[in-house]
Amino acid sequence: MNHYVLSIVAYIKLEWLKQRTNKNHFAMKGQIYLVAQQAVYAELKKLSIPRTA
């Protein structure tokens, strides 16, 4: 029962977000993926700079 209720809540939140942003879920997924890739690349750049002691 808990999973059923949470799946309905997630669906409602997704529909609310679609209405608010005027984007479908594929566009939102792509936007989230792009931001995540940028964050990973920035972290990788930070890690690749050698530390000076």
Phi and psi restraints in degrees (value plus and minus 20) as a CYANA .aco file:
   2 ASN   PHI     -83.0   -43.0
   2 ASN   PSI     -62.8   -22.8
   3 HIS   PHI     -86.2   -46.2
   3 HIS   PSI     -56.9   -16.9
   4 TYR   PHI     -82.3   -42.3
   4 TYR   PSI     -67.1   -27.1
   5 VAL   PHI     -84.8   -44.8
   5 VAL   PSI     -63.0   -23.0
   6 LEU   PHI     -87.2   -47.2
   6 LEU   PSI     -53.0   -13.0
   7 SER   PHI     -88.1   -48.1
   7 SER   PSI     -56.2   -16.2
   8 ILE   PHI     -88.9   -48.9
   8 ILE   PSI     -59.5   -19.5
   9 VAL   PHI     -83.1   -43.1
   9 VAL   PSI     -62.2   -22.2
  10 ALA   PHI     -83.9   -43.9
  10 ALA   PSI     -60.9   -20.9
  11 TYR   PHI     -82.9   -42.9
  11 TYR   PSI     -62.8   -22.8
  12 ILE   PHI     -84.2   -44.2
  12 ILE   PSI     -61.3   -21.3
  13 LYS   PHI     -84.8   -44.8
  13 LYS   PSI     -59.4   -19.4
  14 LEU   PHI     -85.0   -45.0
  14 LEU   PSI     -63.5   -23.5
  15 GLU   PHI     -84.7   -44.7
  15 GLU   PSI     -59.5   -19.5
  16 TRP   PHI     -83.0   -43.0
  16 TRP   PSI     -62.4   -22.4
  17 LEU   PHI     -86.9   -46.9
  17 LEU   PSI     -57.5   -17.5
  18 LYS   PHI     -81.7   -41.7
  18 LYS   PSI     -62.9   -22.9
  19 GLN   PHI     -86.6   -46.6
  19 GLN   PSI     -57.9   -17.9
  20 ARG   PHI     -91.8   -51.8
  20 ARG   PSI     -56.7   -16.7
  21 THR   PHI    -120.1   -80.1
  21 THR   PSI     -30.2     9.8
  22 ASN   PHI      37.2    77.2
  22 ASN   PSI      16.0    56.0
  23 LYS   PHI    -147.7  -107.7
  23 LYS   PSI     130.1   170.1
  24 ASN   PHI    -103.3   -63.3
  24 ASN   PSI     155.2   195.2
  25 HIS   PHI     -90.8   -50.8
  25 HIS   PSI     -44.4    -4.4
  26 PHE   PHI     -89.4   -49.4
  26 PHE   PSI     -59.2   -19.2
  27 ALA   PHI     -87.2   -47.2
  27 ALA   PSI     -60.3   -20.3
  28 MET   PHI     -86.5   -46.5
  28 MET   PSI     -60.1   -20.1
  29 LYS   PHI     -82.7   -42.7
  29 LYS   PSI     -62.3   -22.3
  30 GLY   PHI     -83.8   -43.8
  30 GLY   PSI     -59.4   -19.4
  31 GLN   PHI     -86.4   -46.4
  31 GLN   PSI     -62.3   -22.3
  32 ILE   PHI     -84.8   -44.8
  32 ILE   PSI     -61.5   -21.5
  33 TYR   PHI     -82.3   -42.3
  33 TYR   PSI     -61.5   -21.5
  34 LEU   PHI     -84.1   -44.1
  34 LEU   PSI     -64.1   -24.1
  35 VAL   PHI     -83.9   -43.9
  35 VAL   PSI     -60.0   -20.0
  36 ALA   PHI     -85.2   -45.2
  36 ALA   PSI     -61.4   -21.4
  37 GLN   PHI     -84.7   -44.7
  37 GLN   PSI     -58.8   -18.8
  38 GLN   PHI     -84.6   -44.6
  38 GLN   PSI     -60.3   -20.3
  39 ALA   PHI     -85.8   -45.8
  39 ALA   PSI     -61.1   -21.1
  40 VAL   PHI     -85.1   -45.1
  40 VAL   PSI     -62.1   -22.1
  41 TYR   PHI     -84.2   -44.2
  41 TYR   PSI     -61.5   -21.5
  42 ALA   PHI     -83.5   -43.5
  42 ALA   PSI     -61.0   -21.0
  43 GLU   PHI     -85.9   -45.9
  43 GLU   PSI     -59.5   -19.5
  44 LEU   PHI     -83.5   -43.5
  44 LEU   PSI     -60.0   -20.0
  45 LYS   PHI     -84.0   -44.0
  45 LYS   PSI     -59.6   -19.6
  46 LYS   PHI     -83.7   -43.7
  46 LYS   PSI     -59.8   -19.8
  47 LEU   PHI     -94.1   -54.1
  47 LEU   PSI     -45.0    -5.0
  48 SER   PHI    -103.0   -63.0
  48 SER   PSI     -32.5     7.5
  49 ILE   PHI     -99.6   -59.6
  49 ILE   PSI     102.3   142.3
  50 PRO   PHI     -88.2   -48.2
  50 PRO   PSI     120.5   160.5
  51 ARG   PHI     -98.9   -58.9
  51 ARG   PSI     125.4   165.4
  52 THR   PHI    -129.6   -89.6
  52 THR   PSI     110.9   150.9
